[in-house]
Amino acid sequence: MPKSKNKGQPVHNRSKYVDHSLRFVDWVNGIGIEKTIVGRLAQMIDRRFNVRRLALLFLFCLGLSFLLTFDTDFVYTGFREGDIASGDVKSPLTFDFVDEIETKRKRLDAENTVPLVFDLDVSMYDDITNGIYRGFREMRRLLANQPWPRGEGERLEAIKSFAVNKPRFEQVLGQTGINESTFE
């Protein structure tokens, strides 16, 4: 390098430097793309939004996000029984272990925390009352056909013998398991 006149500092000669981006622009301009609608639109977008800087910023962010999320797990398998690990060791195999007792307890806890849900059936009231009316009507019909004694003791015996009609009452009512005292 030649020496400059200022205290022996080298002279920087940049006369042979060629800006390649300018050469590319000159080449594109020589093609005539800028005269087309697409070319004009591309130039306007480049001037307005500075697309080259945005593209570089995008590529930088993409590379940075790749580096931040890159997972470097090196699995060392040279351990032998009795070795003491100097740090955390991650197994290369994964498996599931289910604690059945704890799982059952958690299921029961979850089941107990769920509130009761009732379905509203508007016709249920009508069905039950109609069944009761039919059941009592059937029992009155059966009672009308049977002679009833006037004495207290004989009447209790007649009521007990009338209990054979309980299955028919339950069938008409649509319910089972009615106890004897309720039926009497």
Secondary structure, 3 states (H helix, E strand, C coil): CCECCCCCCECCCCCCCCCHHHHHHHHHHHHCHHHCHHHHHHHHHHHHHCHHHHHHHHHHHHHHHHHHHCCCCCCCCCCCCCCCCCCCCCCCCCCCCCCHHHHHHHHHHHHHHCCCCCCCCHHHHHHHHHHHHHHHHHHHHHHHCCCCCCCHHHHHHHHHHHHHHHHHHHHHHCCCCCCHHHHC
